[in-house]
Amino acid sequence: MRSQSVLVRRYIWLMSTIYDAGRISYEEIEKKWLRSSLNDERKPFPLRTFHDHVNAIQELFDVNIVCDRSYGYKYYIENAEDLDLDSVCLWMLNSFSVSNAIAGARDIRDRILIQDIPSSRRWLAPILAAIREKQVIEIDYLSFQKGEVPARKLCPFYVKLYDNRWYMFAREPENPKMKVYALDRIKALRMLDEEFTFEPTPADRESIDKCFGHCIYEDIPPQVIHIKATKSASNYLDTLPLHKSQRVHEVGEDYVIYEYEFAPTTEFQATLRKWGNQLELLCINITHKNVIENGRSNGR
């Protein structure tokens, strides 16, 4: 019997193959499978197995793969528009496509330069398990500002990937205040035989969605922000937005003005400085200027 991890990788491979192609026949899928790095033994992809995978994908990922018989029996993802809005599923597909491409290029491995994220390899899986099971964890943590802090019990709610680091948003069992912890600063993690029954509040989720970067500042509320970008900078921002709230507000001959809604934290100020004169901050609530400069995160 195949292990669950092998099956899940095959499911994601099939989703990724169909999603990337738009519409693809079973014969084309089978040809790609014969060349896939997951298929070391170069075995065929039986039609019955293919349909079993399609059913499992629908059940596990809520992704419906259907066949258009009027268009040469081509398979496609029926709810592709919804998938485009599902950041987790898209990230998973993109990550798998990259890992699959790298696995198939072992002969040129010395030409592939990547950045390691060790925190995800060690701590991400148990934290996700704790979120799913509502299980209390205990961590030993090293703060860059405070040094080693006493072991603390936490109820994890969310994880977030930002700037090649994973972060956990959690609260202590007796304190409803949510804080953020960098996974690469966790020195030890223990799964406790304790469960929590409460859920994160809508305000908890909004504070994460409307923060810039990973820090949450209680004294910096979300604001509508306008940023003017050069045409050159806009090419980068269109393909990799500064924030998920980004939308085009105005297009000029040699500039684009973007509108955002987030809390303008110190991380935002640092990002602006990195762009130099390619980005210009046009509109922000000036009453929060001192807060932006002097605010302190609750979880560094």
Backbone as CSV, one residue per row, in Angstrom:
resi,resn,N_x,N_y,N_z,CA_x,CA_y,CA_z,C_x,C_y,C_z
1,MET,0.842,-1.197,0.000,0.000,0.000,0.000,0.881,1.253,0.000
2,ARG,0.542,2.187,-0.869,1.334,3.400,-0.934,1.146,4.220,0.335
3,SER,2.200,4.875,0.763,2.094,5.743,1.917,1.246,6.949,1.560
4,GLN,0.656,7.559,2.595,-0.198,8.721,2.375,0.575,9.867,1.741
5,SER,1.839,10.069,2.156,2.619,11.179,1.611,2.852,11.015,0.118
6,VAL,3.075,9.777,-0.330,3.278,9.536,-1.760,2.001,9.824,-2.532
7,LEU,0.874,9.376,-1.999,-0.403,9.624,-2.661,-0.709,11.123,-2.738
8,VAL,-0.477,11.844,-1.654,-0.757,13.278,-1.659,0.104,13.982,-2.695
9,ARG,1.375,13.585,-2.809,2.244,14.188,-3.825,1.725,13.907,-5.230
10,ARG,1.161,12.721,-5.430,0.592,12.402,-6.744,-0.659,13.226,-7.008
11,TYR,-1.472,13.413,-5.977,-2.672,14.236,-6.141,-2.289,15.667,-6.532
12,ILE,-1.306,16.210,-5.827,-0.891,17.587,-6.122,-0.264,17.670,-7.502
13,TRP,0.506,16.647,-7.890,1.076,16.618,-9.241,-0.033,16.658,-10.284
14,LEU,-1.087,15.866,-10.094,-2.173,15.830,-11.062,-2.908,17.165,-11.111
15,MET,-3.184,17.753,-9.950,-3.827,19.076,-9.914,-2.977,20.113,-10.623
16,SER,-1.686,20.113,-10.317,-0.778,21.084,-10.903,-0.693,20.921,-12.419
17,THR,-0.647,19.676,-12.883,-0.549,19.412,-14.319,-1.782,19.927,-15.056
18,ILE,-2.961,19.653,-14.519,-4.198,20.092,-15.170,-4.367,21.599,-15.046
19,TYR,-4.029,22.156,-13.885,-4.166,23.605,-13.680,-3.255,24.374,-14.639
20,ASP,-2.014,23.924,-14.785,-1.068,24.608,-15.666,-1.481,24.506,-17.130
21,ALA,-2.047,23.358,-17.503,-2.425,23.149,-18.911,-3.718,23.862,-19.281
22,GLY,-4.585,24.090,-18.315,-5.898,24.658,-18.626,-6.875,23.561,-19.013
23,ARG,-6.614,22.918,-20.137,-7.375,21.744,-20.599,-6.392,20.745,-21.165
24,ILE,-6.555,19.481,-20.799,-5.581,18.466,-21.195,-6.264,17.105,-21.251
25,SER,-5.868,16.296,-22.209,-6.461,14.968,-22.361,-5.784,13.968,-21.426
26,TYR,-6.454,12.850,-21.207,-5.877,11.797,-20.365,-4.577,11.284,-20.994
27,GLU,-4.544,11.165,-22.327,-3.345,10.682,-23.008,-2.157,11.619,-22.769
28,GLU,-2.424,12.924,-22.781,-1.350,13.888,-22.528,-0.880,13.815,-21.079
29,ILE,-1.836,13.602,-20.165,-1.477,13.457,-18.750,-0.594,12.229,-18.555
30,GLU,-0.949,11.137,-19.215,-0.171,9.910,-19.074,1.244,10.087,-19.615
31,LYS,1.399,10.815,-20.710,2.745,11.080,-21.245,3.578,11.891,-20.264
32,LYS,2.940,12.891,-19.633,3.663,13.698,-18.646,4.028,12.861,-17.427
33,TRP,3.137,11.936,-17.057,3.405,11.080,-15.912,4.608,10.170,-16.163
34,LEU,4.734,9.675,-17.372,5.859,8.795,-17.705,7.194,9.530,-17.604
35,ARG,7.168,10.861,-17.715,8.397,11.663,-17.615,8.560,12.307,-16.238
36,SER,7.585,12.112,-15.361,7.609,12.780,-14.054,8.677,12.198,-13.137
37,SER,9.286,13.061,-12.324,10.286,12.593,-11.363,9.656,11.747,-10.258
38,LEU,8.327,11.847,-10.078,7.636,11.015,-9.086,7.515,9.572,-9.554
39,ASN,7.657,9.361,-10.846,7.470,8.040,-11.441,8.828,7.427,-11.762
40,ASP,9.567,7.079,-10.710,10.918,6.546,-10.913,10.926,5.256,-11.723
41,GLU,9.894,4.442,-11.565,9.854,3.146,-12.247,9.250,3.257,-13.639
42,ARG,8.853,4.481,-14.012,8.273,4.740,-15.338,7.078,3.821,-15.638
43,LYS,6.232,3.668,-14.628,5.024,2.878,-14.797,3.924,3.734,-15.420
44,PRO,2.992,3.136,-16.159,1.891,3.900,-16.749,0.909,4.387,-15.687
45,PHE,0.014,5.261,-16.106,-0.995,5.841,-15.213,-2.339,5.249,-15.625
46,PRO,-2.760,4.105,-15.044,-4.010,3.457,-15.469,-5.203,4.387,-15.332
47,LEU,-6.152,4.234,-16.239,-7.324,5.108,-16.240,-8.104,4.990,-14.936
48,ARG,-8.203,3.795,-14.406,-8.924,3.610,-13.148,-8.235,4.367,-12.013
49,THR,-6.903,4.288,-11.973,-6.146,5.029,-10.952,-6.346,6.527,-11.125
50,PHE,-6.362,6.986,-12.380,-6.584,8.395,-12.673,-7.919,8.864,-12.087
51,HIS,-8.977,8.108,-12.308,-10.298,8.488,-11.783,-10.340,8.416,-10.258
52,ASP,-9.630,7.449,-9.678,-9.541,7.383,-8.214,-8.867,8.649,-7.674
53,HIS,-7.831,9.094,-8.355,-7.129,10.319,-7.940,-8.048,11.536,-8.072
54,VAL,-8.799,11.598,-9.147,-9.719,12.726,-9.353,-10.732,12.795,-8.216
55,ASN,-11.269,11.640,-7.818,-12.246,11.605,-6.725,-11.606,12.012,-5.403
56,ALA,-10.387,11.563,-5.164,-9.695,11.903,-3.922,-9.380,13.389,-3.857
57,ILE,-9.008,13.969,-4.983,-8.706,15.406,-5.040,-9.950,16.217,-4.717
58,GLN,-11.086,15.779,-5.220,-12.332,16.499,-4.940,-12.660,16.430,-3.447
59,GLU,-12.423,15.271,-2.861,-12.759,15.076,-1.449,-11.784,15.813,-0.525
60,LEU,-10.492,15.754,-0.842,-9.479,16.322,0.047,-9.301,17.826,-0.124
61,PHE,-9.324,18.293,-1.385,-8.988,19.686,-1.667,-10.162,20.517,-2.169
62,ASP,-11.331,19.878,-2.332,-12.503,20.565,-2.870,-12.212,21.162,-4.247
63,VAL,-11.414,20.444,-5.028,-11.085,20.840,-6.403,-11.741,19.827,-7.332
64,ASN,-12.628,20.308,-8.183,-13.420,19.424,-9.032,-12.820,19.369,-10.436
65,ILE,-12.307,18.199,-10.817,-11.743,17.983,-12.147,-12.794,17.294,-13.004
66,VAL,-13.161,17.923,-14.120,-14.217,17.393,-14.978,-13.696,17.225,-16.408
67,CYS,-14.462,16.475,-17.194,-14.091,16.187,-18.581,-15.052,16.880,-19.529
68,ASP,-14.508,17.619,-20.470,-15.309,18.268,-21.510,-15.330,17.350,-22.729
69,ARG,-16.405,16.576,-22.865,-16.486,15.599,-23.954,-16.682,16.255,-25.316
70,SER,-17.184,17.487,-25.308,-17.418,18.175,-26.582,-16.153,18.821,-27.127
71,TYR,-15.075,18.747,-26.380,-13.828,19.407,-26.783,-12.679,18.403,-26.761
72,GLY,-12.931,17.236,-27.344,-11.880,16.237,-27.451,-11.525,15.553,-26.152
73,TYR,-12.524,15.407,-25.250,-12.312,14.734,-23.970,-11.122,15.339,-23.212
74,LYS,-11.222,16.647,-23.002,-10.175,17.363,-22.273,-10.602,17.547,-20.816
75,TYR,-9.666,17.341,-19.909,-9.927,17.528,-18.489,-9.511,18.936,-18.061
76,TYR,-10.290,19.510,-17.156,-9.986,20.844,-16.657,-10.524,20.981,-15.235
77,ILE,-10.068,22.005,-14.535,-10.536,22.275,-13.174,-11.762,23.167,-13.264
78,GLU,-12.896,22.642,-12.808,-14.174,23.336,-12.966,-14.207,24.645,-12.179
79,ASN,-13.679,24.632,-10.973,-13.723,25.818,-10.124,-12.370,26.519,-10.082
80,ALA,-11.742,26.681,-11.252,-10.413,27.288,-11.313,-10.418,28.717,-10.788
81,GLU,-11.542,29.433,-10.992,-11.612,30.817,-10.504,-11.527,30.852,-8.984
82,ASP,-12.220,29.901,-8.330,-12.144,29.836,-6.871,-10.739,29.462,-6.420
83,LEU,-10.093,28.594,-7.198,-8.740,28.175,-6.866,-7.777,29.348,-6.941
84,ASP,-8.002,30.257,-7.892,-7.146,31.436,-8.019,-7.221,32.314,-6.782
85,LEU,-8.352,32.240,-6.046,-8.531,33.049,-4.844,-8.056,32.338,-3.587
86,ASP,-7.755,31.049,-3.715,-7.319,30.250,-2.568,-5.796,30.322,-2.480
87,SER,-5.279,31.223,-1.647,-3.839,31.467,-1.605,-3.068,30.232,-1.144
88,VAL,-3.647,29.462,-0.218,-2.949,28.276,0.284,-2.828,27.223,-0.808
89,CYS,-3.922,26.976,-1.520,-3.902,25.954,-2.563,-2.969,26.365,-3.711
90,LEU,-3.021,27.642,-4.083,-2.135,28.118,-5.141,-0.678,28.022,-4.714
91,TRP,-0.388,28.400,-3.466,0.986,28.314,-2.991,1.453,26.865,-3.002
92,MET,0.564,25.963,-2.626,0.904,24.548,-2.617,1.199,24.050,-4.028
93,LEU,0.363,24.448,-4.985,0.580,24.030,-6.365,1.876,24.610,-6.919
94,ASN,2.103,25.895,-6.649,3.319,26.528,-7.148,4.563,25.900,-6.528
95,SER,4.506,25.633,-5.223,5.646,25.033,-4.537,5.932,23.644,-5.088
96,PHE,4.852,22.893,-5.348,5.056,21.550,-5.882,5.634,21.612,-7.287
97,SER,5.153,22.544,-8.098,5.678,22.674,-9.462,7.169,22.957,-9.431
98,VAL,7.586,23.827,-8.504,9.005,24.159,-8.388,9.805,22.942,-7.934
99,SER,9.323,22.271,-6.862,10.059,21.114,-6.351,10.113,19.993,-7.382
100,ASN,9.043,19.831,-8.152,9.011,18.801,-9.184,10.005,19.117,-10.291
101,ALA,10.074,20.405,-10.676,11.016,20.814,-11.718,12.453,20.610,-11.259
102,ILE,12.741,20.941,-9.986,14.096,20.777,-9.463,14.460,19.301,-9.357
103,ALA,13.482,18.481,-8.906,13.744,17.040,-8.796,14.057,16.427,-10.151
104,GLY,13.478,16.983,-11.198,13.732,16.464,-12.541,14.980,17.029,-13.183
105,ALA,15.712,17.858,-12.448,16.924,18.485,-12.993,18.132,18.156,-12.121
106,ARG,18.209,16.936,-11.666,19.291,16.558,-10.768,20.657,16.642,-11.438
107,ASP,20.679,16.487,-12.741,21.961,16.520,-13.438,22.562,17.913,-13.509
108,ILE,21.772,18.937,-13.249,22.291,20.311,-13.243,22.060,20.952,-11.874
109,ARG,22.117,20.128,-10.820,21.836,20.612,-9.474,22.766,21.746,-9.069
110,ASP,24.021,21.722,-9.559,24.965,22.767,-9.183,24.632,24.106,-9.828
111,ARG,23.664,24.132,-10.755,23.247,25.387,-11.389,22.039,26.010,-10.701
112,ILE,21.483,25.325,-9.707,20.261,25.790,-9.048,20.625,26.362,-7.684
113,LEU,20.363,27.646,-7.506,20.706,28.333,-6.269,19.425,28.678,-5.516
114,ILE,19.260,28.169,-4.313,18.039,28.391,-3.550,18.391,28.838,-2.140
115,GLN,17.398,29.393,-1.447,17.568,29.817,-0.064,16.811,28.855,0.837
116,ASP,17.500,28.304,1.809,16.890,27.342,2.720,16.035,28.064,3.758
117,ILE,14.912,27.431,4.152,14.072,27.949,5.232,13.984,26.840,6.276
118,PRO,15.012,26.701,7.137,15.054,25.555,8.059,13.904,25.518,9.041
119,SER,13.321,26.672,9.399,12.247,26.692,10.382,11.041,25.901,9.924
120,SER,10.770,25.914,8.608,9.605,25.175,8.110,9.829,23.678,8.205
121,ARG,11.070,23.250,8.029,11.359,21.820,8.044,11.213,21.236,9.451
122,ARG,11.517,22.020,10.464,11.548,21.476,11.816,10.259,21.689,12.601
123,TRP,9.660,22.881,12.499,8.569,23.223,13.395,7.212,23.373,12.728
124,LEU,7.167,23.528,11.414,5.886,23.811,10.763,4.890,22.665,10.927
125,ALA,5.328,21.441,10.711,4.412,20.294,10.786,3.762,20.142,12.159
126,PRO,4.525,20.159,13.266,3.861,20.022,14.570,2.945,21.197,14.899
127,ILE,3.299,22.399,14.453,2.430,23.549,14.723,1.120,23.414,13.960
128,LEU,1.189,22.996,12.705,-0.039,22.787,11.931,-0.903,21.699,12.578
129,ALA,-0.262,20.656,13.086,-1.010,19.598,13.765,-1.693,20.149,15.013
130,ALA,-0.996,21.022,15.744,-1.577,21.611,16.953,-2.750,22.521,16.612
131,ILE,-2.653,23.253,15.509,-3.766,24.109,15.078,-4.979,23.254,14.739
132,ARG,-4.729,22.172,14.015,-5.822,21.297,13.590,-6.502,20.630,14.773
133,GLU,-5.701,20.146,15.730,-6.236,19.385,16.862,-6.565,20.268,18.062
134,LYS,-6.336,21.588,17.953,-6.525,22.520,19.080,-5.761,22.034,20.299
135,GLN,-4.495,21.730,20.070,-3.644,21.184,21.115,-2.688,22.264,21.610
136,VAL,-2.567,22.374,22.918,-1.660,23.350,23.516,-0.220,22.876,23.318
137,ILE,0.658,23.808,22.974,2.075,23.492,22.838,2.867,24.323,23.851
138,GLU,4.093,23.907,24.098,4.997,24.672,24.946,6.293,24.870,24.175
139,ILE,6.800,26.107,24.161,8.007,26.385,23.392,9.064,27.042,24.265
140,ASP,10.326,26.771,23.918,11.461,27.544,24.413,11.825,28.495,23.289
141,TYR,11.921,29.781,23.606,11.995,30.798,22.562,13.135,31.771,22.829
142,LEU,13.796,32.193,21.747,14.862,33.179,21.827,14.414,34.439,21.098
143,SER,14.180,35.499,21.847,13.790,36.778,21.263,15.039,37.577,20.925
144,PHE,15.058,38.190,19.745,16.212,38.996,19.359,16.347,40.234,20.252
145,GLN,15.242,40.660,20.863,15.281,41.843,21.713,15.448,41.507,23.190
146,LYS,14.804,40.417,23.642,14.799,40.090,25.071,15.711,38.928,25.428
147,GLY,16.274,38.265,24.434,17.074,37.080,24.705,16.188,35.881,24.976
148,GLU,16.706,34.905,25.722,15.914,33.714,26.030,14.777,34.077,26.969
149,VAL,13.580,33.618,26.626,12.412,33.899,27.464,11.972,32.592,28.118
150,PRO,11.311,32.660,29.281,10.859,31.428,29.951,9.928,30.620,29.050
151,ALA,9.967,29.307,29.231,9.075,28.434,28.466,7.638,28.889,28.660
152,ARG,6.871,28.900,27.554,5.490,29.356,27.664,4.558,28.439,26.904
153,LYS,3.353,28.278,27.458,2.314,27.498,26.808,1.581,28.392,25.812
154,LEU,1.279,27.832,24.642,0.625,28.613,23.595,-0.479,27.803,22.929
155,CYS,-1.492,28.542,22.464,-2.575,27.976,21.664,-2.427,28.574,20.261
156,PRO,-1.900,27.816,19.311,-1.616,28.375,17.982,-2.877,28.530,17.136
157,PHE,-2.961,29.646,16.414,-4.112,29.935,15.566,-3.771,29.940,14.075
158,TYR,-2.683,30.639,13.714,-2.336,30.839,12.311,-0.832,30.691,12.128
159,VAL,-0.426,30.391,10.879,0.979,30.513,10.479,1.018,31.377,9.222
160,LYS,2.127,32.077,9.041,2.263,32.974,7.890,3.700,32.929,7.383
161,LEU,3.852,32.866,6.059,5.165,32.927,5.426,5.387,34.344,4.931
162,TYR,6.458,34.982,5.405,6.771,36.338,4.973,8.280,36.505,4.892
163,ASP,8.752,36.976,3.759,10.167,37.273,3.563,11.047,36.081,3.937
164,ASN,10.658,34.900,3.452,11.407,33.656,3.650,11.515,33.222,5.111
165,ARG,10.576,33.670,5.942,10.505,33.202,7.326,9.054,32.814,7.635
166,TRP,8.899,31.752,8.427,7.582,31.347,8.889,7.328,31.941,10.275
167,TYR,6.087,32.391,10.482,5.686,32.972,11.761,4.423,32.278,12.259
168,MET,4.313,32.140,13.568,3.130,31.557,14.206,2.422,32.645,15.010
169,PHE,1.114,32.732,14.839,0.288,33.641,15.631,-0.456,32.797,16.657
170,ALA,-0.242,33.134,17.924,-0.793,32.293,18.997,-1.102,33.156,20.215
171,ARG,-1.860,32.593,21.142,-2.156,33.244,22.419,-1.899,32.260,23.544
172,GLU,-1.652,32.782,24.728,-1.514,31.929,25.899,-2.904,31.510,26.380
173,PRO,-3.019,30.343,27.037,-4.343,29.837,27.433,-5.157,30.823,28.263
174,GLU,-4.507,31.605,29.121,-5.238,32.515,30.007,-5.193,33.972,29.552
175,ASN,-4.616,34.219,28.377,-4.481,35.591,27.890,-4.990,35.670,26.456
176,PRO,-6.081,36.415,26.196,-6.656,36.445,24.847,-5.841,37.240,23.832
177,LYS,-4.776,37.886,24.272,-3.976,38.709,23.370,-3.126,37.833,22.454
178,MET,-3.326,37.978,21.146,-2.571,37.186,20.182,-1.209,37.823,19.919
179,LYS,-0.168,36.983,19.889,1.180,37.454,19.617,1.791,36.624,18.483
180,VAL,2.901,37.121,17.947,3.537,36.446,16.817,4.913,35.943,17.229
181,TYR,5.265,34.739,16.764,6.534,34.103,17.090,7.183,33.597,15.806
182,ALA,8.455,33.909,15.625,9.193,33.432,14.454,9.615,31.986,14.682
183,LEU,9.337,31.127,13.715,9.648,29.713,13.897,11.152,29.465,13.993
184,ASP,11.965,30.316,13.353,13.404,30.081,13.396,14.025,30.509,14.731
185,ARG,13.199,31.072,15.627,13.708,31.428,16.950,13.201,30.458,18.027
186,ILE,12.424,29.476,17.610,11.976,28.438,18.546,13.120,27.449,18.764
187,LYS,13.499,27.250,20.005,14.600,26.345,20.323,14.127,24.929,20.643
188,ALA,12.909,24.824,21.154,12.322,23.517,21.446,10.809,23.670,21.450
189,LEU,10.121,22.595,21.075,8.659,22.615,21.023,8.144,21.289,21.559
190,ARG,7.190,21.387,22.493,6.610,20.191,23.089,5.095,20.204,22.921
191,MET,4.549,19.091,22.442,3.101,18.934,22.323,2.572,18.467,23.677
192,LEU,1.681,19.246,24.287,1.164,18.926,25.611,-0.153,18.163,25.511
193,ASP,-0.447,17.437,26.555,-1.698,16.676,26.615,-2.811,17.590,27.130
194,GLU,-2.956,18.716,26.471,-3.975,19.702,26.824,-4.616,20.224,25.540
195,GLU,-5.903,20.483,25.603,-6.610,21.037,24.458,-7.234,22.373,24.838
196,PHE,-7.437,23.221,23.811,-8.152,24.474,24.040,-9.427,24.459,23.202
197,THR,-10.449,25.144,23.673,-11.755,25.083,23.013,-12.119,26.353,22.270
198,PHE,-11.415,27.445,22.521,-11.778,28.715,21.894,-11.228,28.806,20.476
199,GLU,-11.804,29.712,19.696,-11.404,29.947,18.311,-10.833,31.359,18.172
200,PRO,-10.014,31.599,17.152,-9.598,32.979,16.903,-10.808,33.820,16.516
201,THR,-10.776,35.079,16.896,-11.896,35.973,16.598,-11.734,36.589,15.211
202,PRO,-12.819,37.126,14.633,-12.682,37.847,13.361,-11.668,38.980,13.445
203,ALA,-11.574,39.611,14.621,-10.593,40.695,14.799,-9.167,40.157,14.733
204,ASP,-8.954,38.926,15.238,-7.631,38.307,15.152,-7.213,38.138,13.697
205,ARG,-8.132,37.598,12.885,-7.814,37.368,11.473,-7.611,38.689,10.738
206,GLU,-8.437,39.671,11.036,-8.307,40.971,10.356,-6.986,41.637,10.695
207,SER,-6.539,41.488,11.941,-5.276,42.107,12.332,-4.106,41.515,11.547
208,ILE,-4.198,40.225,11.175,-3.153,39.592,10.373,-3.274,40.025,8.914
209,ASP,-4.501,39.993,8.387,-4.714,40.368,6.988,-4.311,41.810,6.724
210,LYS,-4.510,42.671,7.718,-4.284,44.098,7.496,-2.970,44.587,8.095
211,CYS,-2.080,43.678,8.447,-0.755,44.114,8.863,0.165,44.056,7.651
212,PHE,1.223,44.845,7.672,2.218,44.785,6.606,3.398,43.996,7.148
213,GLY,3.693,42.880,6.506,4.741,42.016,7.027,4.173,41.032,8.025
214,HIS,4.836,40.900,9.167,4.374,39.911,10.143,4.020,40.513,11.496
215,CYS,4.408,41.738,11.753,4.188,42.328,13.077,2.787,42.912,13.212
216,ILE,2.238,42.788,14.410,0.952,43.395,14.741,1.205,44.488,15.772
217,TYR,0.813,45.706,15.434,0.972,46.836,16.339,-0.412,47.294,16.776
218,GLU,-0.677,47.234,18.073,-1.995,47.633,18.568,-2.265,49.113,18.340
219,ASP,-1.204,49.935,18.318,-1.398,51.378,18.202,-1.310,51.884,16.771
220,ILE,-1.270,50.979,15.784,-1.235,51.398,14.384,-2.402,50.729,13.660
221,PRO,-3.507,51.431,13.475,-4.671,50.829,12.807,-4.475,50.783,11.295
222,PRO,-5.224,49.934,10.598,-5.176,49.917,9.128,-5.618,51.260,8.554
223,GLN,-4.995,51.651,7.455,-5.321,52.912,6.796,-5.305,52.723,5.292
224,VAL,-6.026,53.578,4.590,-5.972,53.590,3.129,-4.728,54.370,2.719
225,ILE,-3.897,53.749,1.890,-2.599,54.310,1.527,-2.480,54.347,0.005
226,HIS,-1.974,55.457,-0.531,-1.716,55.598,-1.962,-0.208,55.700,-2.186
227,ILE,0.283,54.885,-3.103,1.712,54.880,-3.431,1.864,55.068,-4.940
228,LYS,2.734,56.004,-5.316,3.013,56.267,-6.726,4.274,55.522,-7.125
229,ALA,4.166,54.707,-8.174,5.290,53.893,-8.632,5.697,54.310,-10.039
230,THR,6.983,54.242,-10.315,7.443,54.461,-11.672,6.941,53.302,-12.545
231,LYS,6.960,53.513,-13.861,6.519,52.444,-14.760,7.353,51.181,-14.554
232,SER,8.658,51.375,-14.353,9.532,50.220,-14.139,9.144,49.475,-12.874
233,ALA,8.907,50.217,-11.781,8.530,49.575,-10.521,7.173,48.898,-10.626
234,SER,6.257,49.490,-11.397,4.912,48.913,-11.515,4.951,47.530,-12.156
235,ASN,5.932,47.291,-13.038,6.049,45.959,-13.651,6.316,44.901,-12.580
236,TYR,7.109,45.258,-11.572,7.399,44.336,-10.481,6.190,44.191,-9.557
237,LEU,5.540,45.308,-9.243,4.412,45.266,-8.306,3.213,44.532,-8.905
238,ASP,3.045,44.607,-10.216,1.928,43.905,-10.850,2.096,42.394,-10.742
239,THR,3.336,41.931,-10.751,3.570,40.486,-10.683,3.777,40.006,-9.244
240,LEU,4.224,40.902,-8.348,4.405,40.547,-6.944,3.987,41.735,-6.088
241,PRO,2.699,41.822,-5.723,2.182,42.978,-4.979,2.881,43.175,-3.640
242,LEU,2.910,44.435,-3.210,3.454,44.744,-1.891,2.595,44.145,-0.787
243,HIS,1.273,44.096,-1.024,0.323,43.613,-0.022,-0.889,43.058,-0.760
244,LYS,-1.594,42.133,-0.116,-2.734,41.480,-0.758,-3.862,42.445,-1.098
245,SER,-3.907,43.611,-0.462,-4.968,44.590,-0.728,-4.668,45.473,-1.939
246,GLN,-3.543,45.265,-2.584,-3.121,46.154,-3.675,-4.129,46.193,-4.818
247,ARG,-4.446,47.405,-5.275,-5.245,47.585,-6.482,-4.787,48.857,-7.179
248,VAL,-4.975,48.905,-8.494,-4.573,50.071,-9.278,-5.589,51.185,-9.070
249,HIS,-5.106,52.348,-8.674,-5.968,53.508,-8.436,-5.955,54.476,-9.618
250,GLU,-4.782,54.638,-10.245,-4.654,55.577,-11.365,-3.450,55.182,-12.216
251,VAL,-3.589,55.325,-13.523,-2.493,55.017,-14.444,-2.157,56.261,-15.233
252,GLY,-0.906,56.680,-15.174,-0.448,57.828,-15.933,0.509,57.412,-17.031
253,GLU,1.066,58.396,-17.727,1.954,58.097,-18.843,3.227,57.408,-18.383
254,ASP,3.768,57.847,-17.245,5.022,57.268,-16.759,4.939,56.850,-15.289
255,TYR,3.733,56.586,-14.796,3.571,56.192,-13.399,2.282,55.400,-13.219
256,VAL,2.191,54.728,-12.088,0.969,54.040,-11.669,0.788,54.332,-10.187
257,ILE,-0.425,54.699,-9.785,-0.737,54.912,-8.376,-1.535,53.711,-7.872
258,TYR,-1.033,53.095,-6.808,-1.690,51.938,-6.208,-2.357,52.349,-4.901
259,GLU,-3.461,51.668,-4.601,-4.151,51.894,-3.335,-4.068,50.631,-2.492
260,TYR,-3.836,50.816,-1.197,-3.724,49.698,-0.264,-4.551,49.993,0.981
261,GLU,-4.777,48.946,1.762,-5.353,49.114,3.083,-4.619,48.181,4.045
262,PHE,-3.751,48.765,4.848,-3.031,47.995,5.846,-2.496,48.941,6.911
263,ALA,-1.950,48.359,7.976,-1.344,49.152,9.044,0.081,49.508,8.628
264,PRO,0.380,50.792,8.487,1.712,51.200,8.013,2.765,51.074,9.114
265,THR,3.315,49.906,9.247,4.263,49.605,10.322,5.680,49.993,9.920
266,THR,6.616,49.746,10.836,8.023,50.009,10.538,8.520,49.125,9.392
267,GLU,7.957,47.940,9.253,8.324,47.079,8.128,7.942,47.727,6.803
268,PHE,6.817,48.404,6.781,6.392,49.121,5.581,7.366,50.248,5.260
269,GLN,7.768,51.003,6.282,8.717,52.086,6.070,10.045,51.551,5.527
270,ALA,10.491,50.426,6.051,11.745,49.829,5.583,11.627,49.390,4.126
271,THR,10.458,48.847,3.759,10.240,48.422,2.377,10.278,49.614,1.427
272,LEU,9.661,50.717,1.832,9.698,51.922,1.006,11.134,52.385,0.772
273,ARG,11.947,52.349,1.810,13.334,52.793,1.674,14.107,51.909,0.704
274,LYS,13.798,50.610,0.686,14.486,49.699,-0.233,14.218,50.069,-1.695
275,TRP,13.022,50.596,-1.973,12.660,50.932,-3.340,13.236,52.277,-3.778
276,GLY,13.741,53.052,-2.837,14.333,54.339,-3.194,13.332,55.270,-3.847
277,ASN,13.754,55.948,-4.934,12.887,56.925,-5.598,11.918,56.288,-6.598
278,GLN,11.852,54.951,-6.619,10.903,54.296,-7.521,9.488,54.273,-6.955
279,LEU,9.372,54.426,-5.626,8.068,54.483,-4.966,7.964,55.771,-4.172
280,GLU,6.807,56.409,-4.264,6.565,57.648,-3.527,5.269,57.513,-2.735
281,LEU,5.357,57.727,-1.423,4.182,57.678,-0.559,3.392,58.968,-0.737
282,LEU,2.152,58.862,-1.229,1.352,60.037,-1.528,0.378,60.396,-0.427
283,CYS,-0.278,59.405,0.146,-1.395,59.686,1.047,-1.381,58.713,2.213
284,ILE,-1.327,59.265,3.421,-1.422,58.478,4.628,-1.866,59.411,5.750
285,ASN,-2.540,58.879,6.752,-3.031,59.700,7.857,-1.855,60.200,8.690
286,ILE,-1.580,61.482,8.606,-0.392,62.058,9.240,-0.436,61.963,10.748
287,THR,-1.638,61.768,11.346,-1.741,61.709,12.810,-1.030,60.497,13.376
288,HIS,-0.715,59.534,12.517,-0.052,58.327,13.008,1.442,58.324,12.702
289,LYS,1.973,59.461,12.281,3.384,59.487,11.899,4.293,59.066,13.049
290,ASN,4.054,59.622,14.245,4.911,59.284,15.373,4.748,57.831,15.793
291,VAL,3.515,57.328,15.650,3.281,55.931,16.007,4.061,55.020,15.083
292,ILE,4.088,55.377,13.771,4.821,54.581,12.800,6.294,54.526,13.169
293,GLU,6.820,55.655,13.606,8.246,55.708,13.882,8.596,55.060,15.213
294,ASN,7.676,55.102,16.184,8.024,54.666,17.531,7.278,53.441,18.024
295,GLY,6.372,52.868,17.205,5.576,51.732,17.643,6.439,50.522,17.909
296,ARG,5.914,49.631,18.728,6.636,48.408,19.067,5.725,47.196,18.844
297,SER,6.270,46.173,18.223,5.492,44.958,17.969,5.293,44.180,19.264
298,ASN,4.174,43.427,19.323,3.916,42.670,20.547,4.490,41.258,20.499
299,GLY,5.248,40.914,19.461,5.699,39.528,19.414,7.082,39.328,18.853
300,ARG,7.959,40.282,18.966,9.285,40.101,18.388,10.184,39.289,19.307
